[in-house]
C-alpha cells in the first residue's frame, strides 16, 4: 500500500503572511487547493525541509514548485541530484539542463526596495536602482552556487543552466513602464533618453 504524501501546508504559527493567508483565510481556499495540487506532483523533487522552509519563504518555495510542475507538464523528465547544486535537471538528448528557481525579496539595509506605506502619498519615484540591485544580486548569488556545484562535479562544463527569476517579491518590479527591469538588469542598455532637436 502506497503511503500518502503529507499536505503541503503545516498547521501552527508561521512568519510568512502570504503562507498564512493562503492556508487560513477563506478567500485563499482556491489558491490553497492549487498549491496542494502542485505539491502532489512536485513532492518527489523537494528537499527534506521544503515544507518547513515554506512557512517563512512561501513565494520562493511556491515558485520552485510551479517551475518544476510546469516543466513536468511540458514533458521534461526531471531528476533531483540531492541537497547540493541546482534544484533539478532534465536530459535533452545527450545534454543535461539544470534549472534553478529564485524569487528575490525587497532586500535589506539602505538598498532595500521600500514597501507600500498606507496613508502615504501615492505618487512616488520608482526606486529603479534598488530594483535592479535585487535582480543582479540574485544572479550573483546563484552564480556562486553554480560555481560551487561545478567545482564539486555536480554540474559539468558542457551542461546547460537555466535561472528562472520570479520578481513578485520586489515591489514595482513587474510594472516597469519603459524597458522591463530584468532587461535593464542583465542586458547592456543604458537609461532611456530622448533627443530633442531645436530647429
Secondary structure as the mmCIF struct_conf table of DSSP 4:
data_model
#
loop_
_struct_conf.conf_type_id
_struct_conf.id
_struct_conf.beg_label_comp_id
_struct_conf.beg_label_asym_id
_struct_conf.beg_label_seq_id
_struct_conf.end_label_comp_id
_struct_conf.end_label_asym_id
_struct_conf.end_label_seq_id
HELX_LH_PP_P HELX_LH_PP_P1 UNK A 2 UNK A 7
BEND BEND1 UNK A 8 UNK A 8
BEND BEND2 UNK A 12 UNK A 12
BEND BEND3 UNK A 15 UNK A 15
HELX_RH_AL_P HELX_RH_AL_P1 UNK A 17 UNK A 24
HELX_RH_3T_P HELX_RH_3T_P1 UNK A 26 UNK A 28
HELX_RH_AL_P HELX_RH_AL_P2 UNK A 29 UNK A 42
HELX_RH_3T_P HELX_RH_3T_P2 UNK A 43 UNK A 45
BEND BEND4 UNK A 46 UNK A 46
TURN_TY1_P TURN_TY1_P1 UNK A 48 UNK A 49
HELX_RH_AL_P HELX_RH_AL_P3 UNK A 50 UNK A 54
TURN_TY1_P TURN_TY1_P2 UNK A 55 UNK A 56
HELX_RH_AL_P HELX_RH_AL_P4 UNK A 58 UNK A 73
TURN_TY1_P TURN_TY1_P3 UNK A 74 UNK A 75
STRN STRN1 UNK A 78 UNK A 79
BEND BEND5 UNK A 83 UNK A 87
STRN STRN2 UNK A 88 UNK A 92
TURN_TY1_P TURN_TY1_P4 UNK A 93 UNK A 94
STRN STRN3 UNK A 95 UNK A 102
BEND BEND6 UNK A 108 UNK A 108
HELX_RH_3T_P HELX_RH_3T_P3 UNK A 109 UNK A 111
HELX_LH_PP_P HELX_LH_PP_P2 UNK A 112 UNK A 116
TURN_TY1_P TURN_TY1_P5 UNK A 118 UNK A 119
BEND BEND7 UNK A 120 UNK A 120
BEND BEND8 UNK A 122 UNK A 122
HELX_RH_AL_P HELX_RH_AL_P5 UNK A 128 UNK A 151
TURN_TY1_P TURN_TY1_P6 UNK A 152 UNK A 153
BEND BEND9 UNK A 154 UNK A 155
TURN_TY1_P TURN_TY1_P7 UNK A 157 UNK A 158
BEND BEND10 UNK A 159 UNK A 159
STRN STRN4 UNK A 160 UNK A 165
TURN_TY1_P TURN_TY1_P8 UNK A 168 UNK A 169
BEND BEND11 UNK A 170 UNK A 170
TURN_TY1_P TURN_TY1_P9 UNK A 171 UNK A 172
HELX_RH_3T_P HELX_RH_3T_P4 UNK A 173 UNK A 175
BEND BEND12 UNK A 177 UNK A 179
HELX_RH_AL_P HELX_RH_AL_P6 UNK A 181 UNK A 186
BEND BEND13 UNK A 187 UNK A 187
HELX_LH_PP_P HELX_LH_PP_P3 UNK A 189 UNK A 192
#
